[in-house]
Amino acid sequence: MSKITKVVARQVFDSRGNPTVEAEIFVKNSSSSSICPSGASTGTYEAFEKRDKANKRYLGKSVFIPIKYINSVISKKLKNQNIHNQERIDHILIKLDGTKQKKKIGANAILAVSMAAKKLSAKIKKIPLYKNFLVKSNYKLPYPLMLSLIHISEPTRLL
């Protein structure tokens, strides 16, 4: 069993230049990281993105509060957890927050840690990430539905 040794978070910048959370999870001599850039939509029922609104250095968009939470509380709670038990890891993260919309820790922190764990699990198993999501052995991906364009060389007449 591969046990988590530590979780480290840092502030990085996404493709739009906005600060975002990067989480890195370690197991023995291996690690994997994931970032959680913000989305464009801000509906009332969406998961909450934790930002340091009082920090004017980054126009109130820095993420030092969720990073501090990951480096202290989350890192301690996930230490010695089985990296391959994603359901347990996610349960711990959700329970630590305790709110419906993830307002305590922030969905950006929770998602970055969760995705890093899933990636590291696949890396340790030496399988592609998508295969690490397969629960059943006989699972098949759905076939995509495509509409084809019919090329008509002559104009058709309607009767």
SVG drawing of the C-alpha trace seen along z (x, -y; Angstrom):
<svg xmlns="http://www.w3.org/2000/svg" viewBox="-45 -47 58 54">
<polyline fill="none" stroke="black" stroke-width="0.4" points="0.0,0.0 1.3,-3.4 0.8,-6.0 0.8,-9.7 3.8,-11.3 3.0,-14.9 0.9,-17.4 2.3,-20.8 0.5,-23.7 1.8,-26.9 0.4,-29.8 0.9,-29.7 -0.6,-31.7 -3.1,-30.3 -3.2,-31.0 -5.0,-34.3 -2.4,-35.5 -4.6,-34.9 -3.3,-33.4 -4.4,-29.8 -3.8,-26.8 -1.3,-24.1 -1.2,-21.1 1.5,-18.4 1.2,-15.1 4.1,-12.9 4.4,-9.1 7.9,-7.9 10.1,-9.2 7.2,-10.0 4.9,-13.0 2.2,-14.5 0.7,-18.0 -2.4,-19.6 -3.6,-23.2 -7.2,-24.4 -7.7,-27.6 -10.9,-29.5 -13.8,-29.2 -15.6,-32.0 -19.1,-31.2 -20.1,-32.4 -23.6,-31.0 -25.2,-31.1 -25.2,-27.3 -21.6,-26.7 -18.8,-25.6 -17.0,-28.5 -13.6,-29.6 -11.5,-30.7 -9.6,-33.9 -7.7,-36.5 -10.0,-39.4 -8.1,-41.6 -4.7,-41.1 -4.5,-44.1 -1.1,-42.9 -2.9,-40.5 -6.1,-42.6 -7.8,-40.5 -7.3,-37.3 -4.4,-35.6 -5.0,-32.2 -2.7,-32.2 -5.5,-31.3 -6.4,-28.0 -2.7,-27.3 -2.0,-27.7 -4.9,-25.3 -3.6,-22.7 -0.1,-22.9 -1.3,-22.6 -4.6,-20.9 -5.1,-18.9 -1.5,-17.7 -1.8,-16.4 -5.2,-14.7 -4.0,-13.0 -0.7,-11.8 -0.5,-8.0 -3.7,-7.6 -3.7,-5.1 -3.1,-7.1 -5.3,-4.6 -8.3,-5.1 -9.7,-8.2 -13.1,-7.8 -11.5,-8.1 -9.3,-11.1 -12.3,-12.9 -14.4,-12.1 -11.8,-13.6 -11.6,-16.7 -15.3,-17.2 -15.7,-16.5 -12.9,-19.0 -14.8,-21.7 -18.2,-20.7 -20.2,-23.2 -22.4,-22.5 -20.7,-25.0 -17.1,-24.4 -16.9,-27.9 -14.6,-27.0 -11.6,-25.6 -12.6,-26.5 -13.3,-24.2 -10.1,-25.4 -8.1,-23.8 -10.2,-20.7 -10.1,-20.0 -6.4,-20.7 -5.6,-18.1 -8.1,-15.6 -6.8,-15.8 -3.2,-15.5 -4.1,-12.4 -5.8,-10.7 -2.9,-11.6 -0.3,-10.2 -2.3,-7.0 -2.3,-6.4 1.4,-7.3 2.3,-4.7 0.1,-2.0 1.8,-2.9 -1.4,-3.3 -2.9,-6.2 -5.0,-8.6 -8.2,-7.8 -7.8,-4.1 -7.6,-5.0 -11.2,-6.2 -12.5,-2.8 -14.4,-1.1 -15.7,2.0 -13.4,4.2 -16.0,4.4 -16.6,0.7 -16.8,-0.7 -16.7,-4.3 -19.8,-5.5 -19.6,-6.0 -19.7,-9.7 -22.7,-10.7 -21.9,-12.7 -24.0,-14.3 -22.7,-14.0 -23.2,-16.6 -24.6,-15.3 -23.1,-16.8 -25.7,-17.3 -24.2,-18.0 -27.5,-19.1 -30.2,-21.2 -33.2,-19.2 -36.7,-20.3 -39.5,-20.1 -42.7,-18.7"/>
</svg>
